[in-house]
Each structure stands twice: as C-alpha cells, then as structure tokens.
Amino acid sequence: MKIRRPREADYPQAKAMLADAGLPAEDFAADYLAFVAEDAGEIVAAVGFQALGDVGLLRSLVVAEGTRFKGLGRQLVSELEAHAVEQGVREIWLLTRGVDRYFLALGYATRDRAQVPPEIRNTTEFAELCPEDATVMSKKLG
Ligand SMILES: CC(C)(COP(=O)(O)OP(=O)(O)OC[C@H]1O[C@@H](n2cnc3c(N)ncnc32)[C@H](O)[C@@H]1OP(=O)(O)O)[C@@H](O)C(=O)NCCC(=O)NCCS
C-alpha cells in the first residue's frame, strides 16, 4: 500500500470511486485530486482538496469498501493536512453527511453555516452539490 500524489491516469478511477460512494463527482476536476492510495496497481482510496487562499475545502474522501477500517482514511487526511499547511492554508473546511463523528475524531469541529468563509461558500460543492442537511465542519491547522 502506498499513499502518493496522483498521476493523470488515476483521475477516472478516483472519480468513479466517488460516484460509487454517492459523493458529489460532477464538478470534481482532475486538479482537485490531492492524494491517492495505491495497492497492487489499483487505486483504493482518494482525497480531494481545493485550496482557496488561506482556507481550503477537503472534499471527497473515499476508501474502497474492502479496504476500510484500516486507518487509510485517517492517513490520507493527515497527508492532506500537511500538504495544505505547505500551501499556506490555515483552516480546512468540509461538508459531510453521516460521517461527522469520523471527522470529529480527527480534530474537526462542527460549524454553523453562517461561519463559512465566502471562498468556501462560493465553491460549486458548497453552493450547489451538497444538500442543506450536510454537516459543515472545519479544523484550524498548525
Ligand atoms: C469515511 C471513510 C473515508 C473512512 O475511511 P477508513 O479508511 O475506513 O477509516 P479509518 O480506518 O481511517 O478509520 C479511523 C477511525 O474512524 C472510525 N470510522 C471509520 N468509518 C467511520 C464512520 N463512517 N463513522 C464513524 N467512525 C468511523 C474507525 O472505526 C476508526 O476508529 P478507531 O481509530 O477508533 O479504530 C470511508 O468509510 C468511506 O470511504 N466512506 C464512504 C465515503 C464517505 O462518506 N466519505 C466522507 C465524505 S466527506
């Protein structure tokens, strides 16, 4: 198992994994793919990220069903956070449905929609793709 930065050829597979997991994939551009996990030549996990100045949107964390509960999701989030810090991001935001307890354990806090910075609010995922009942969370880095 190897966690690495994505290559162009990983994108279709990663996008298909998102769609299979019921996550928003329509607007998921190749640029958003931040890290993938590869096992025996197959992509088994992926995480997306949009850096928007000093804030960023974690989107589309997905781990293949047969590979879950082995710490892979946690490792991907940790790699992503380190990468975000290097890019000057000071707070990561995300939207989730049903997985808020997972992110609470990773140090994310539930936030009110009124607290969401405009850069995040204007993303397609936030503005159009994620339903009103999604939980908004964020974590300050550093
Ligand atoms: C959510 C998801 C990414 C977790 O990935 P994973 O690699 O299985 O998670 P990890 O192995 O890193 O789990 C770490 C911890 O979280 C717990 N956990 C895993 N999935 C959880 C869930 N859905 N809800 C609450 N806790 C969860 C694990 O039990 C583990 O706890 P422990 O450290 O106390 O043993 C994966 O289940 C998934 O792809 N789900 C479908 C897509 C999705 O909803 N993504 C979130 C979009 S924002």
PDBQT file of the ligand as one rigid body, heavy atoms in Angstrom, charges set to zero:
ROOT
HETATM    1  C1  LIG A 201     -15.397   7.568   5.879  1.00  0.00    +0.000 C 
HETATM    2  C2  LIG A 201     -14.260   6.737   5.268  1.00  0.00    +0.000 C 
HETATM    3  C3  LIG A 201     -13.444   7.610   4.347  1.00  0.00    +0.000 C 
HETATM    4  C4  LIG A 201     -13.392   6.186   6.423  1.00  0.00    +0.000 C 
HETATM    5  O1  LIG A 201     -12.242   5.571   5.875  1.00  0.00    +0.000 OA
HETATM    6  P1  LIG A 201     -11.481   4.373   6.631  1.00  0.00    +0.000 P 
HETATM    7  O2  LIG A 201     -10.150   4.207   5.997  1.00  0.00    +0.000 OA
HETATM    8  O3  LIG A 201     -12.378   3.203   6.717  1.00  0.00    +0.000 OA
HETATM    9  O4  LIG A 201     -11.337   4.987   8.101  1.00  0.00    +0.000 OA
HETATM   10  P2  LIG A 201     -10.139   4.737   9.106  1.00  0.00    +0.000 P 
HETATM   11  O5  LIG A 201      -9.712   3.308   9.031  1.00  0.00    +0.000 OA
HETATM   12  O6  LIG A 201      -9.123   5.803   8.914  1.00  0.00    +0.000 OA
HETATM   13  O7  LIG A 201     -10.911   4.961  10.473  1.00  0.00    +0.000 OA
HETATM   14  C5  LIG A 201     -10.331   5.538  11.556  1.00  0.00    +0.000 C 
HETATM   15  C6  LIG A 201     -11.327   5.524  12.691  1.00  0.00    +0.000 C 
HETATM   16  O8  LIG A 201     -12.625   6.012  12.311  1.00  0.00    +0.000 OA
HETATM   17  C7  LIG A 201     -13.637   5.031  12.546  1.00  0.00    +0.000 C 
HETATM   18  N1  LIG A 201     -14.597   5.100  11.436  1.00  0.00    +0.000 N 
HETATM   19  C8  LIG A 201     -14.436   4.616  10.192  1.00  0.00    +0.000 A 
HETATM   20  N2  LIG A 201     -15.527   4.903   9.423  1.00  0.00    +0.000 NA
HETATM   21  C9  LIG A 201     -16.385   5.589  10.235  1.00  0.00    +0.000 A 
HETATM   22  C10 LIG A 201     -17.665   6.152  10.011  1.00  0.00    +0.000 A 
HETATM   23  N3  LIG A 201     -18.301   6.050   8.832  1.00  0.00    +0.000 N 
HETATM   24  N4  LIG A 201     -18.241   6.814  11.036  1.00  0.00    +0.000 NA
HETATM   25  C11 LIG A 201     -17.628   6.912  12.256  1.00  0.00    +0.000 A 
HETATM   26  N5  LIG A 201     -16.390   6.383  12.508  1.00  0.00    +0.000 NA
HETATM   27  C12 LIG A 201     -15.787   5.722  11.509  1.00  0.00    +0.000 A 
HETATM   28  C13 LIG A 201     -12.890   3.729  12.590  1.00  0.00    +0.000 C 
HETATM   29  O9  LIG A 201     -13.593   2.794  13.392  1.00  0.00    +0.000 OA
HETATM   30  C14 LIG A 201     -11.574   4.147  13.237  1.00  0.00    +0.000 C 
HETATM   31  O10 LIG A 201     -11.714   4.306  14.621  1.00  0.00    +0.000 OA
HETATM   32  P3  LIG A 201     -10.541   3.848  15.634  1.00  0.00    +0.000 P 
HETATM   33  O11 LIG A 201      -9.304   4.597  15.229  1.00  0.00    +0.000 OA
HETATM   34  O12 LIG A 201     -11.075   4.262  16.957  1.00  0.00    +0.000 OA
HETATM   35  O13 LIG A 201     -10.426   2.378  15.417  1.00  0.00    +0.000 OA
HETATM   36  C15 LIG A 201     -14.833   5.525   4.467  1.00  0.00    +0.000 C 
HETATM   37  O14 LIG A 201     -15.703   4.813   5.306  1.00  0.00    +0.000 OA
HETATM   38  C16 LIG A 201     -15.575   5.902   3.198  1.00  0.00    +0.000 C 
HETATM   39  O15 LIG A 201     -14.974   5.986   2.122  1.00  0.00    +0.000 OA
HETATM   40  N6  LIG A 201     -16.932   6.139   3.289  1.00  0.00    +0.000 N 
HETATM   41  C17 LIG A 201     -17.751   6.487   2.130  1.00  0.00    +0.000 C 
HETATM   42  C18 LIG A 201     -17.446   7.861   1.595  1.00  0.00    +0.000 C 
HETATM   43  C19 LIG A 201     -17.702   8.978   2.586  1.00  0.00    +0.000 C 
HETATM   44  O16 LIG A 201     -18.754   9.090   3.204  1.00  0.00    +0.000 OA
HETATM   45  N7  LIG A 201     -16.701   9.877   2.707  1.00  0.00    +0.000 N 
HETATM   46  C20 LIG A 201     -16.749  11.085   3.521  1.00  0.00    +0.000 C 
HETATM   47  C21 LIG A 201     -17.037  12.245   2.625  1.00  0.00    +0.000 C 
HETATM   48  S1  LIG A 201     -16.772  13.781   3.411  1.00  0.00    +0.000 SA
ENDROOT
TORSDOF 0
